[in-house]
Amino acid sequence: MTTEAVPAVSGPQRRGQRRDAAENRDRILLAARNLLVTNPNASMDDVAHAAGVVRRTVYAHFPNRDELLTGLGDRAATDMLDALRRTDRSALDPAVAMADFSLTIWTAGDQYRLLISLAESEFGSARLRDLLAPIREQGLELLIRGRDEGRFATHLPLPVLSAALQAVTLSLLQAVNDELWTDDGDRAARAVLIAAGVPATEADGVIQQARAL
C-alpha cells in the first residue's frame, strides 16, 4: 500500500496564508464594530455577511460572540494606545498635555463607544477596566506632573482623581451613545480640564493650544 505525498507548503505560500488570515480578521472586526453600533444584537451570521466572508471564517477567528467582543476590546485599546503614542507630551505644559490626551482619547475612543454599552452587559465592566488600565496609567502620569508643577487641583488623591477623570470621559462617550449630545472632543476636554483643576477661564485657550500641536 502506498501513501500519497502531501505537497509541501512553501515559505511564500505560508506568508500569503498568514496575510490573508490577518486581513480576514481585520475585516471581521471592522464589520462587527460597524454592525454592532447600529444593531447590538447582531448575530455571528450577521457579522459574517457584513464582512463578506462565510460563517466558517468568522468562527475560525472567533469561536463565539464573547471571543469576538474580546477581539474588539483588544483592538480598541491597541488603537487608542497607538494614537496616544503619536505625540510627545513630555515637554508640554501639563494642562496642554492633558487637553491633547483627552482629545486623542475622544477621537480614538469614539470609534468604540459601543464597547461602553456592552461593558454594562455581556462584555463586562471589569474587562473594560483591564483594557483601559494602560491608558489610565498615562493619564495618571500627566496628573502627577501637573500637580508637581502646580497646574492641577490637590483636593483629591491622585489615583482617585485619575479614576474620576476616566469616569467623566466614559460617561460623556455614553451620552453620545444615548444620543444626548454630540461633540468633536472640545467640550469633553474642557470638562476633563476643569475637573482636573484648570480654571474654566483658561480651559478654552488650553484646548486651542492642544489643537494647534
Residue frames as a rotation matrix with the C-alpha (Angstrom) as fourth column:
MET 1
0.580 0.814 0.000 0.00
0.814 -0.580 0.000 0.00
0.000 0.000 -1.000 0.00
THR 2
-0.506 -0.776 0.376 1.40
0.780 -0.598 -0.185 3.36
0.369 0.200 0.908 -0.95
THR 3
0.219 0.513 -0.830 0.76
0.775 -0.608 -0.171 6.69
-0.593 -0.606 -0.530 0.73
GLU 4
0.426 0.010 0.905 0.25
0.750 -0.563 -0.347 9.73
0.506 0.827 -0.247 -1.45
ALA 5
-0.549 -0.727 -0.412 2.65
0.836 -0.484 -0.260 12.50
-0.010 -0.488 0.873 -0.55
VAL 6
0.622 0.715 -0.320 1.15
0.729 -0.678 -0.096 15.77
-0.285 -0.173 -0.943 0.65
PRO 7
0.260 -0.557 0.789 2.62
0.621 -0.529 -0.578 18.72
0.739 0.640 0.209 -1.24
ALA 8
-0.293 -0.449 -0.844 4.75
0.931 -0.336 -0.144 20.89
-0.218 -0.828 0.517 0.99
VAL 9
0.827 0.547 0.132 3.65
0.559 -0.824 -0.086 24.46
0.061 0.145 -0.988 1.54
SER 10
-0.065 -0.919 0.388 6.40
0.785 -0.287 -0.549 26.85
0.616 0.269 0.740 0.56
GLY 11
-0.584 -0.278 -0.763 7.50
0.745 -0.558 -0.367 29.81
-0.324 -0.782 0.532 2.65
PRO 12
-0.973 0.229 -0.015 5.86
-0.214 -0.882 0.420 32.40
0.083 0.412 0.907 0.37
GLN 13
-0.310 0.910 -0.276 2.62
0.120 0.325 0.938 30.40
0.943 0.258 -0.210 0.45
ARG 14
-0.114 0.227 -0.967 2.63
0.965 0.258 -0.054 30.29
0.237 -0.939 -0.248 4.24
ARG 15
-0.839 -0.231 -0.493 3.27
0.375 -0.902 -0.215 34.03
-0.395 -0.365 0.843 4.40
GLY 16
-0.812 0.582 0.042 0.43
-0.285 -0.459 0.841 34.61
0.509 0.672 0.539 1.95
GLN 17
-0.103 0.791 -0.602 -1.90
0.522 0.559 0.645 32.45
0.847 -0.248 -0.470 4.03
ARG 18
-0.342 -0.089 -0.935 -0.97
0.922 -0.225 -0.316 34.33
-0.183 -0.970 0.159 7.21
ARG 19
-0.984 -0.029 -0.177 -1.52
-0.006 -0.981 0.193 37.65
-0.179 0.191 0.965 5.45
ASP 20
-0.522 0.848 -0.089 -4.92
-0.106 0.039 0.994 36.52
0.846 0.528 0.069 4.18
ALA 21
-0.049 0.483 -0.874 -5.86
0.850 0.481 0.217 35.33
0.525 -0.732 -0.434 7.66
ALA 22
-0.642 -0.254 -0.724 -4.81
0.651 -0.679 -0.339 38.67
-0.405 -0.689 0.601 9.20
GLU 23
-0.947 0.321 0.001 -6.77
-0.257 -0.760 0.597 40.59
0.192 0.565 0.802 6.58
ASN 24
-0.251 0.894 -0.371 -9.86
0.252 0.430 0.867 38.45
0.935 0.124 -0.333 7.22
ARG 25
-0.206 0.119 -0.971 -9.56
0.976 0.097 -0.195 39.04
0.071 -0.988 -0.136 10.95
ASP 26
-0.884 -0.166 -0.437 -9.30
0.227 -0.970 -0.092 42.80
-0.408 -0.180 0.895 10.42
ARG 27
-0.769 0.640 -0.009 -12.26
-0.247 -0.283 0.927 42.73
0.590 0.715 0.376 8.03
ILE 28
-0.117 0.732 -0.671 -14.37
0.644 0.570 0.510 40.81
0.756 -0.372 -0.538 10.55
LEU 29
-0.403 -0.097 -0.910 -13.52
0.870 -0.349 -0.348 43.18
-0.284 -0.932 0.225 13.40
LEU 30
-0.981 0.045 -0.188 -14.29
-0.100 -0.951 0.292 46.25
-0.166 0.305 0.938 11.29
ALA 31
-0.520 0.840 -0.154 -17.59
-0.084 0.130 0.988 44.78
0.850 0.526 0.003 10.14
ALA 32
-0.114 0.463 -0.879 -18.51
0.877 0.463 0.130 43.77
0.468 -0.756 -0.459 13.68
ARG 33
-0.717 -0.206 -0.666 -17.72
0.557 -0.743 -0.370 47.22
-0.419 -0.637 0.648 15.04
ASN 34
-0.927 0.355 -0.120 -19.80
-0.359 -0.751 0.554 48.97
0.106 0.557 0.824 12.39
LEU 35
-0.378 0.822 -0.426 -22.66
0.080 0.487 0.870 46.50
0.923 0.294 -0.250 12.64
LEU 36
-0.239 0.264 -0.934 -22.89
0.919 0.372 -0.130 46.37
0.313 -0.890 -0.331 16.43
VAL 37
-0.975 -0.092 -0.201 -23.07
0.150 -0.944 -0.295 50.16
-0.163 -0.318 0.934 16.62
THR 38
-0.586 0.796 -0.154 -26.45
-0.757 -0.470 0.454 50.05
0.288 0.382 0.878 14.91
ASN 39
0.497 0.751 -0.435 -27.53
-0.536 0.659 0.527 46.56
0.682 -0.029 0.730 15.94
PRO 40
-0.210 -0.659 0.722 -26.10
-0.975 0.086 -0.205 45.43
0.073 -0.747 -0.661 19.31
ASN 41
0.231 0.390 0.892 -27.96
-0.519 0.824 -0.226 42.12
-0.823 -0.410 0.392 18.98
ALA 42
0.423 -0.114 -0.899 -26.42
-0.884 0.168 -0.437 41.22
0.201 0.979 -0.030 15.63
SER 43
0.883 -0.045 0.467 -25.58
-0.108 0.949 0.295 37.53
-0.457 -0.311 0.834 15.30
MET 44
-0.153 -0.974 0.164 -22.33
-0.102 0.181 0.978 35.95
-0.983 0.133 -0.127 14.19
ASP 45
-0.065 0.221 0.973 -24.06
0.910 0.413 -0.033 35.17
-0.409 0.884 -0.228 10.88
ASP 46
0.908 0.419 0.007 -24.86
0.396 -0.853 -0.339 38.87
-0.136 0.310 -0.941 10.51
VAL 47
0.457 -0.825 -0.332 -21.21
-0.384 -0.519 0.764 39.71
-0.803 -0.221 -0.554 11.14
ALA 48
-0.328 -0.570 0.753 -20.08
0.419 0.627 0.657 37.18
-0.846 0.531 0.033 8.53
HIS 49
0.366 0.559 0.744 -22.45
0.920 -0.100 -0.378 38.66
-0.137 0.823 -0.551 5.97
ALA 50
0.967 0.012 -0.255 -21.32
0.016 -1.000 0.017 42.22
-0.254 -0.020 -0.967 6.73
ALA 51
0.180 -0.982 -0.050 -17.66
-0.375 -0.116 0.920 41.19
-0.909 -0.146 -0.390 6.48
GLY 52
0.507 0.077 -0.859 -18.21
-0.862 0.068 -0.502 39.43
0.020 0.995 0.101 3.16
VAL 53
-0.682 -0.707 -0.187 -16.91
-0.683 0.707 -0.184 36.09
0.262 0.002 -0.965 4.42
VAL 54
0.033 0.675 -0.737 -18.52
-0.084 0.736 0.671 32.73
0.996 0.040 0.081 5.11
ARG 55
0.773 0.379 0.509 -19.61
-0.506 -0.116 0.855 31.91
0.383 -0.918 0.102 8.63
ARG 56
0.815 -0.502 -0.291 -16.86
0.558 0.815 0.158 29.29
0.157 -0.291 0.944 8.97
THR 57
-0.062 -0.876 0.479 -14.24
0.532 -0.435 -0.727 32.03
0.844 0.210 0.493 8.53
VAL 58
0.200 0.205 0.958 -15.71
-0.581 -0.762 0.285 34.09
0.789 -0.614 -0.033 11.37
TYR 59
0.942 0.241 0.232 -15.75
-0.328 0.528 0.783 31.10
0.067 -0.814 0.577 13.71
ALA 60
0.534 -0.827 -0.174 -12.19
0.660 0.537 -0.525 30.21
0.528 0.166 0.833 12.75
HIS 61
-0.404 -0.685 0.606 -11.04
0.160 -0.706 -0.690 33.53
0.901 -0.182 0.395 14.22
PHE 62
-0.676 0.292 0.677 -13.69
-0.721 -0.452 -0.525 33.96
0.153 -0.843 0.516 16.91
PRO 63
-0.911 0.237 -0.338 -15.27
0.214 0.971 0.103 30.71
0.353 0.022 -0.935 18.16
ASN 64
-0.043 0.934 -0.355 -18.11
0.996 0.069 0.060 32.57
0.081 -0.351 -0.933 19.87
ARG 65
0.590 0.390 0.707 -19.54
0.418 -0.897 0.146 36.03
0.691 0.209 -0.692 20.45
ASP 66
0.931 -0.264 -0.253 -17.58
0.151 -0.352 0.924 36.53
-0.333 -0.898 -0.288 23.65
GLU 67
0.023 -0.970 0.243 -14.32
0.766 0.173 0.620 35.96
-0.643 0.171 0.746 21.78
LEU 68
0.029 0.068 0.997 -15.45
0.870 -0.493 0.009 38.44
0.492 0.867 -0.073 19.14
LEU 69
0.894 0.350 0.281 -16.16
0.165 -0.839 0.519 41.10
0.418 -0.418 -0.807 21.76
THR 70
0.621 -0.755 -0.208 -12.80
0.349 0.028 0.937 40.41
-0.702 -0.655 0.281 23.36
GLY 71
-0.158 -0.675 0.721 -11.17
0.970 0.029 0.240 40.93
-0.183 0.738 0.650 19.97
LEU 72
0.395 0.387 0.833 -12.99
0.562 -0.819 0.114 44.23
0.727 0.423 -0.541 19.55
GLY 73
0.993 -0.009 -0.116 -11.93
0.094 -0.517 0.851 45.35
-0.067 -0.856 -0.512 23.00
ASP 74
0.263 -0.964 0.047 -8.29
0.639 0.210 0.740 44.44
-0.723 -0.165 0.671 22.40
ARG 75
-0.158 -0.292 0.943 -8.31
0.951 -0.301 0.066 46.28
0.264 0.908 0.325 19.08
ALA 76
0.739 0.501 0.451 -9.92
0.361 -0.859 0.362 49.35
0.569 -0.105 -0.816 20.66
ALA 77
0.855 -0.451 -0.258 -7.30
0.142 -0.275 0.951 49.54
-0.499 -0.849 -0.171 23.40
THR 78
-0.019 -0.904 0.426 -4.47
0.830 0.224 0.511 48.99
-0.558 0.363 0.746 20.93
ASP 79
0.089 0.117 0.989 -5.75
0.840 -0.542 -0.011 51.70
0.535 0.832 -0.146 18.59
MET 80
0.936 0.293 0.196 -6.11
0.143 -0.823 0.550 54.20
0.323 -0.487 -0.812 21.43
LEU 81
0.583 -0.795 -0.169 -2.62
0.298 0.015 0.955 53.47
-0.756 -0.607 0.245 22.74
ASP 82
-0.139 -0.611 0.780 -1.19
0.974 0.057 0.218 53.82
-0.177 0.790 0.587 19.23
ALA 83
0.459 0.394 0.796 -2.95
0.572 -0.817 0.075 57.18
0.680 0.421 -0.601 18.86
LEU 84
0.990 -0.069 -0.123 -1.60
0.065 -0.551 0.832 58.38
-0.125 -0.832 -0.541 22.20
ARG 85
0.305 -0.948 0.087 1.98
0.635 0.270 0.724 57.47
-0.710 -0.165 0.685 21.21
ARG 86
0.307 -0.166 0.937 1.92
0.907 -0.248 -0.341 59.81
0.289 0.954 0.074 18.22
THR 87
0.591 -0.078 0.803 2.51
-0.104 -0.994 -0.020 62.89
0.800 -0.071 -0.595 20.39
ASP 88
-0.307 -0.731 -0.610 5.41
0.752 0.206 -0.626 63.50
0.583 -0.651 0.486 22.76
ARG 89
0.622 0.676 0.395 3.79
0.251 -0.650 0.717 65.34
0.742 -0.347 -0.574 25.68
SER 90
0.287 -0.546 -0.787 6.83
0.948 0.277 0.153 65.33
0.135 -0.791 0.597 27.96
ALA 91
-0.750 -0.657 -0.075 7.83
0.661 -0.748 -0.061 68.95
-0.016 -0.095 0.995 27.20
LEU 92
-0.274 0.738 0.616 4.30
0.308 -0.540 0.783 70.38
0.911 0.404 -0.080 27.02
ASP 93
-0.634 0.278 0.721 2.61
-0.727 -0.531 -0.435 72.44
0.262 -0.800 0.539 29.68
PRO 94
-0.961 0.200 0.193 0.75
0.093 0.885 -0.456 69.81
-0.262 -0.420 -0.869 31.76
ALA 95
-0.129 0.975 -0.181 -2.64
-0.154 -0.200 -0.968 71.37
-0.980 -0.097 0.176 31.06
VAL 96
0.107 0.096 -0.990 -1.99
-0.975 -0.183 -0.124 71.39
-0.193 0.978 0.074 27.29
ALA 97
-0.833 -0.462 -0.304 -0.72
-0.504 0.860 0.075 67.82
0.227 0.216 -0.950 27.54
MET 98
-0.726 0.627 0.282 -3.89
0.158 0.552 -0.819 66.79
-0.669 -0.550 -0.500 29.36
ALA 99
0.156 0.787 -0.597 -6.06
-0.565 -0.425 -0.708 68.53
-0.810 0.447 0.378 26.76
ASP 100
-0.207 -0.309 -0.928 -4.25
-0.960 0.248 0.131 66.73
0.190 0.918 -0.348 23.95
PHE 101
-0.983 -0.141 0.118 -4.55
-0.171 0.933 -0.316 63.46
-0.066 -0.331 -0.941 25.85
SER 102
-0.355 0.928 0.111 -8.31
0.016 0.124 -0.992 63.96
-0.935 -0.351 -0.059 26.24
LEU 103
0.231 0.421 -0.877 -8.81
-0.832 -0.382 -0.403 64.98
-0.505 0.822 0.262 22.61
THR 104
-0.572 -0.531 -0.625 -6.85
-0.775 0.598 0.202 61.96
0.267 0.600 -0.754 21.41
ILE 105
-0.911 0.295 0.288 -8.83
0.080 0.812 -0.577 59.58
-0.405 -0.503 -0.764 23.59
TRP 106
-0.041 0.969 -0.243 -12.07
-0.274 -0.245 -0.930 61.12
-0.961 0.028 0.276 22.36
THR 107
0.070 0.024 -0.997 -11.13
-0.987 -0.147 -0.073 60.79
-0.148 0.989 0.013 18.70
ALA 108
-0.743 -0.416 -0.524 -9.94
-0.506 0.862 0.032 57.19
0.438 0.288 -0.851 19.04
GLY 109
-0.914 0.364 0.177 -12.49
0.064 0.562 -0.825 56.16
-0.400 -0.743 -0.537 21.65
ASP 110
-0.215 0.888 -0.407 -15.44
-0.757 -0.414 -0.505 57.47
-0.617 0.200 0.761 19.68
GLN 111
-0.332 0.041 -0.942 -14.97
-0.806 0.507 0.307 54.56
0.490 0.861 -0.135 17.28
TYR 112
-0.647 -0.027 -0.762 -15.59
0.194 0.961 -0.198 52.13
0.737 -0.276 -0.617 20.10
ARG 113
-0.584 0.485 0.651 -18.41
-0.779 -0.562 -0.280 53.75
0.230 -0.670 0.706 22.02
LEU 114
0.349 0.773 -0.531 -20.37
-0.572 0.624 0.533 50.55
0.743 0.118 0.659 21.66
LEU 115
-0.270 -0.533 -0.802 -17.96
0.305 0.743 -0.596 48.74
0.913 -0.405 -0.038 23.95
ILE 116
-0.911 -0.027 0.412 -19.01
-0.342 -0.510 -0.790 51.02
0.231 -0.860 0.455 26.78
SER 117
0.049 0.995 0.084 -22.60
-0.980 0.032 0.196 49.91
0.192 -0.092 0.977 26.37
LEU 118
0.411 0.072 -0.909 -21.59
-0.211 0.977 -0.018 46.27
0.887 0.199 0.417 26.09
ALA 119
-0.664 -0.745 -0.062 -19.47
-0.074 0.147 -0.986 46.62
0.744 -0.650 -0.153 29.22
GLU 120
-0.513 0.555 0.655 -22.67
-0.858 -0.297 -0.419 47.03
-0.038 -0.777 0.629 31.19
SER 121
0.635 0.766 0.100 -23.89
-0.751 0.642 -0.155 43.67
-0.183 0.023 0.983 29.98
GLU 122
0.994 -0.104 0.035 -22.10
0.109 0.968 -0.227 40.88
-0.011 0.230 0.973 28.14
PHE 123
0.415 -0.901 0.126 -18.64
0.010 -0.134 -0.991 42.42
0.910 0.413 -0.047 27.74
GLY 124
0.535 -0.140 -0.833 -18.15
0.817 0.339 0.467 43.12
0.217 -0.930 0.296 31.44
SER 125
0.926 -0.144 0.348 -17.07
-0.190 -0.977 0.101 46.30
0.325 -0.160 -0.932 33.19
ALA 126
0.635 -0.739 0.224 -14.11
-0.107 0.203 0.973 44.52
-0.765 -0.642 0.050 34.82
ARG 127
0.220 -0.536 0.815 -12.76
0.880 0.469 0.070 43.56
-0.420 0.702 0.575 31.41
LEU 128
0.679 0.072 0.731 -13.16
0.490 -0.786 -0.378 47.12
0.547 0.614 -0.569 30.18
ARG 129
0.921 -0.364 0.136 -11.24
-0.346 -0.609 0.713 48.42
-0.177 -0.704 -0.688 33.21
ASP 130
0.368 -0.819 0.440 -8.41
0.350 0.561 0.750 46.00
-0.861 -0.122 0.493 32.46
LEU 131
0.300 -0.215 0.929 -8.24
0.952 0.006 -0.306 47.14
0.060 0.977 0.206 28.82
LEU 132
0.735 0.087 0.673 -8.17
0.203 -0.975 -0.095 50.78
0.647 0.206 -0.734 29.85
ALA 133
0.815 -0.412 -0.407 -5.53
0.455 0.022 0.890 50.31
-0.358 -0.911 0.205 32.57
PRO 134
-0.183 -0.955 0.232 -2.52
0.955 -0.117 0.271 51.30
-0.232 0.272 0.934 30.36
ILE 135
-0.095 0.240 0.966 -4.39
0.526 -0.812 0.253 54.42
0.845 0.532 -0.050 29.22
ARG 136
0.891 0.453 -0.001 -5.31
0.210 -0.411 0.887 55.28
0.402 -0.791 -0.461 32.79
GLU 137
0.423 -0.817 -0.392 -1.63
0.803 0.138 0.579 54.95
-0.419 -0.560 0.715 33.78
GLN 138
-0.425 -0.558 0.713 -0.65
0.834 -0.547 0.069 57.53
0.351 0.624 0.698 31.15
GLY 139
0.319 0.636 0.703 -3.30
0.216 -0.771 0.599 59.91
0.923 -0.039 -0.383 32.44
LEU 140
0.900 -0.019 -0.436 -2.06
0.436 0.010 0.900 59.42
-0.012 -1.000 0.018 36.00
GLU 141
-0.081 -0.997 -0.013 1.49
0.974 -0.082 0.210 60.31
-0.211 0.004 0.978 34.94
LEU 142
-0.320 0.044 0.946 0.19
0.496 -0.844 0.207 63.56
0.807 0.535 0.248 33.43
LEU 143
0.727 0.659 0.192 -1.70
0.146 -0.421 0.895 64.35
0.671 -0.623 -0.402 36.63
ILE 144
0.584 -0.592 -0.555 1.40
0.768 0.182 0.614 63.73
-0.262 -0.785 0.561 38.76
ARG 145
-0.466 -0.801 0.376 3.49
0.880 -0.465 0.099 66.08
0.095 0.377 0.921 36.61
GLY 146
-0.093 0.525 0.846 0.74
0.318 -0.790 0.525 68.69
0.944 0.317 -0.093 36.52
ARG 147
0.885 0.408 -0.223 0.29
0.314 -0.171 0.934 68.61
0.343 -0.897 -0.279 40.27
ASP 148
0.201 -0.898 -0.391 4.05
0.930 0.050 0.364 68.86
-0.307 -0.437 0.846 40.83
GLU 149
-0.717 -0.477 0.508 4.05
0.652 -0.718 0.245 71.98
0.248 0.507 0.826 38.63
GLY 150
-0.741 0.434 -0.513 1.03
0.194 -0.593 -0.782 73.48
-0.643 -0.679 0.355 40.39
ARG 151
-0.873 0.389 -0.296 -1.31
-0.445 -0.383 0.810 73.17
0.201 0.838 0.507 37.40
PHE 152
-0.242 0.804 -0.543 -3.84
0.033 0.566 0.824 70.69
0.970 0.182 -0.163 38.80
ALA 153
0.384 0.562 0.732 -6.00
-0.694 -0.347 0.631 70.53
0.608 -0.751 0.257 41.89
THR 154
-0.705 -0.686 -0.180 -4.95
-0.329 0.541 -0.774 68.83
0.628 -0.487 -0.607 45.10
HIS 155
-0.209 0.708 0.674 -8.38
-0.977 -0.180 -0.114 68.23
0.041 -0.683 0.730 46.67
LEU 156
0.873 0.481 0.082 -8.40
-0.481 0.877 -0.018 64.51
-0.081 -0.023 0.996 45.76
PRO 157
0.093 -0.839 0.536 -5.75
-0.183 0.515 0.837 61.79
-0.979 -0.176 -0.106 45.99
LEU 158
-0.442 -0.363 -0.820 -4.17
-0.799 -0.256 0.544 61.32
-0.408 0.896 -0.176 42.58
PRO 159
-0.988 0.097 0.116 -5.46
0.138 0.895 0.424 57.77
-0.063 0.435 -0.898 41.95
VAL 160
-0.215 0.967 -0.138 -8.98
0.655 0.038 -0.755 58.95
-0.725 -0.252 -0.641 42.83
LEU 161
0.096 0.201 -0.975 -8.72
-0.417 -0.881 -0.223 61.98
-0.904 0.428 0.000 40.56
SER 162
-0.800 -0.449 -0.397 -7.39
-0.552 0.292 0.781 59.79
-0.235 0.844 -0.482 37.74
ALA 163
-0.799 0.558 0.227 -10.30
0.566 0.824 -0.033 57.35
-0.205 0.102 -0.973 38.10
ALA 164
0.016 0.840 -0.543 -12.75
0.380 -0.507 -0.774 60.25
-0.925 -0.194 -0.327 38.24
LEU 165
-0.217 -0.164 -0.962 -11.44
-0.686 -0.676 0.270 61.79
-0.695 0.718 0.034 35.00
GLN 166
-0.987 -0.114 -0.113 -11.68
-0.160 0.712 0.684 58.46
0.002 0.693 -0.721 33.21
ALA 167
-0.494 0.869 0.017 -15.24
0.731 0.426 -0.534 58.05
-0.471 -0.251 -0.846 34.51
VAL 168
0.017 0.458 -0.889 -16.11
-0.163 -0.876 -0.455 61.51
-0.987 0.152 0.060 33.19
THR 169
-0.615 -0.336 -0.714 -14.79
-0.730 -0.101 0.676 60.61
-0.299 0.937 -0.183 29.73
LEU 170
-0.964 0.262 0.041 -16.63
0.263 0.923 0.282 57.29
0.036 0.282 -0.959 29.66
SER 171
-0.256 0.916 -0.308 -19.85
0.584 -0.107 -0.805 58.95
-0.770 -0.386 -0.508 30.82
LEU 172
-0.074 0.179 -0.981 -19.60
-0.520 -0.846 -0.115 61.57
-0.851 0.502 0.156 28.09
LEU 173
-0.873 -0.240 -0.425 -18.99
-0.488 0.451 0.747 58.88
0.012 0.859 -0.511 25.48
GLN 174
-0.750 0.660 0.054 -22.03
0.625 0.732 -0.271 57.02
-0.218 -0.170 -0.961 26.80
ALA 175
-0.104 0.713 -0.694 -24.05
0.088 -0.688 -0.720 60.22
-0.991 -0.136 0.009 26.48
VAL 176
-0.499 -0.110 -0.860 -23.19
-0.816 -0.274 0.508 60.18
-0.291 0.955 0.047 22.77
ASN 177
-0.985 0.157 -0.078 -24.39
0.130 0.952 0.276 56.56
0.117 0.262 -0.958 22.66
ASP 178
-0.413 0.870 -0.268 -27.65
0.756 0.164 -0.633 57.67
-0.507 -0.465 -0.726 24.25
GLU 179
-0.285 0.223 0.932 -27.96
0.795 -0.488 0.360 60.50
0.535 0.844 -0.039 21.70
LEU 180
0.499 0.402 -0.768 -27.98
0.805 -0.544 0.239 63.10
-0.322 -0.737 -0.594 24.46
TRP 181
0.645 -0.327 -0.691 -25.35
-0.346 -0.931 0.118 65.21
-0.682 0.163 -0.713 22.70
THR 182
0.756 -0.557 0.345 -22.63
0.618 0.431 -0.658 65.26
0.218 0.710 0.670 20.06
ASP 183
0.782 -0.562 -0.269 -19.12
-0.273 -0.697 0.663 66.59
-0.560 -0.445 -0.699 20.47
ASP 184
0.774 -0.593 -0.224 -15.90
-0.158 0.163 -0.974 66.86
0.614 0.789 0.032 18.49
GLY 185
0.222 -0.680 -0.699 -13.95
0.803 0.534 -0.264 66.45
0.553 -0.503 0.664 21.71
ASP 186
-0.480 -0.465 0.744 -13.55
0.076 -0.867 -0.492 70.08
0.874 -0.180 0.451 22.76
ARG 187
0.238 0.646 0.726 -16.33
-0.720 -0.384 0.578 70.10
0.652 -0.660 0.373 25.33
ALA 188
0.882 0.005 -0.472 -15.23
0.229 0.870 0.437 66.74
0.412 -0.493 0.766 26.69
ALA 189
-0.096 -0.992 -0.084 -11.66
0.734 -0.013 -0.679 68.02
0.672 -0.127 0.730 27.03
ARG 190
-0.314 0.062 0.948 -12.98
-0.359 -0.932 -0.058 71.15
0.879 -0.358 0.314 28.75
ALA 191
0.734 0.656 0.177 -14.86
-0.450 0.275 0.850 69.02
0.509 -0.703 0.496 31.26
VAL 192
0.630 -0.579 -0.518 -11.74
0.659 0.751 -0.038 66.97
0.411 -0.317 0.855 31.97
LEU 193
-0.357 -0.823 0.443 -9.55
0.437 -0.566 -0.699 70.04
0.826 -0.056 0.561 32.40
ILE 194
-0.026 0.428 0.904 -11.96
-0.627 -0.711 0.318 71.74
0.779 -0.558 0.287 34.78
ALA 195
0.916 0.368 -0.161 -12.35
-0.141 0.669 0.730 68.53
0.377 -0.645 0.664 36.78
ALA 196
0.312 -0.889 -0.334 -8.54
0.792 0.438 -0.425 68.32
0.524 -0.132 0.842 36.98
GLY 197
0.296 -0.128 -0.947 -8.43
0.790 -0.524 0.318 71.82
-0.537 -0.842 -0.054 38.41
VAL 198
-0.763 -0.493 0.418 -7.73
0.645 -0.611 0.458 74.07
0.030 0.619 0.785 35.44
PRO 199
-0.518 0.600 -0.610 -9.76
0.008 -0.710 -0.704 77.31
-0.856 -0.369 0.363 35.79
ALA 200
0.255 0.735 0.629 -12.71
0.722 0.288 -0.630 77.43
-0.644 0.614 -0.456 33.42
THR 201
0.806 0.050 -0.590 -11.46
-0.205 -0.911 -0.358 80.78
-0.555 0.410 -0.724 32.10
GLU 202
-0.141 -0.953 -0.269 -8.25
-0.784 -0.058 0.618 79.10
-0.605 0.298 -0.739 30.91
ALA 203
-0.042 0.098 0.994 -9.65
0.074 0.993 -0.094 75.83
-0.996 0.070 -0.049 29.58
ASP 204
0.864 0.458 0.208 -10.65
0.229 0.011 -0.973 77.01
-0.448 0.889 -0.095 26.11
GLY 205
0.628 -0.707 -0.326 -7.27
-0.778 -0.568 -0.268 78.60
0.004 0.422 -0.907 25.45
VAL 206
-0.239 -0.699 0.674 -5.52
-0.646 0.632 0.427 75.43
-0.725 -0.334 -0.603 26.60
ILE 207
0.294 0.443 0.847 -7.63
0.319 0.790 -0.524 73.36
-0.901 0.424 0.091 24.20
GLN 208
0.972 0.033 -0.233 -6.77
-0.191 -0.471 -0.861 75.70
-0.138 0.881 -0.452 21.34
GLN 209
0.128 -0.991 -0.022 -3.08
-0.965 -0.130 0.229 75.20
-0.229 -0.008 -0.973 22.08
ALA 210
-0.264 -0.169 0.950 -3.59
-0.190 0.974 0.121 71.42
-0.946 -0.149 -0.289 22.07
ARG 211
0.699 0.599 0.390 -5.47
0.286 0.265 -0.921 71.61
-0.655 0.755 0.014 18.77
ALA 212
0.822 -0.404 -0.402 -2.51
-0.568 -0.639 -0.519 73.51
-0.047 0.655 -0.754 17.26
LEU 213
0.114 -0.831 0.544 0.01
-0.484 0.431 0.761 70.78
-0.867 -0.351 -0.353 18.03
